[in-house]
Amino acid sequence: MDPRPGEGGEAAMTRPVKCRFCQVPLHRAADRKADEFVWVDARGGQTGPDPDLAHLKPDPYAYLAALAERVVTGTGRGRRVDHAAGREYSALKVRLQSGTWHTHWPDGPGPRHPGPVPECCGWPALLRPSGWYCRQSGKALAQCGVA
């Protein structure tokens, strides 16, 4: 992936926007393997930490241990179960085990291509890092045969 704006002809696609989840400035970059444009942050990453778990820093596992102690209190017949704490414990444990991150997504529409957009099969062509593609056939415009 090429996260540096302005290289490879995609300078028109790099107006900064912010991530709707973590408010980090984003820009478009070319993912050459997938042949599509992706949203990346300043370090070139497509993902960031979950902002809704920020209040658990620096050690979310200490909060998880405290929740575990709240789930069942007392012993014998005086034992009480806090179902709300149990639900929170289960959800948090699954999230911590599966990874706490999000994929960056812009908070509004991204930048538009400033130049003329070619048409093929009656539709505007799709811009990919490798060039323009027909939306109907999925082929490069030079290979579509209709354009």
Buried (B, 14 or more C-beta within 10 A) or exposed (E): BBBBBEEEEBEBBBEEBBBEBBEBEBBBBBBEEEEEBBBBBEEEBBEBBBBEBEEBEEEBEEBBEEBEEBBEEEEEEEEEEBEEBBEBBEEBBEBBEEEBEBEBEBEEEBBEEEEEEEBBEEEEBBBBBEEBBBEEBEBBBEEBEEB
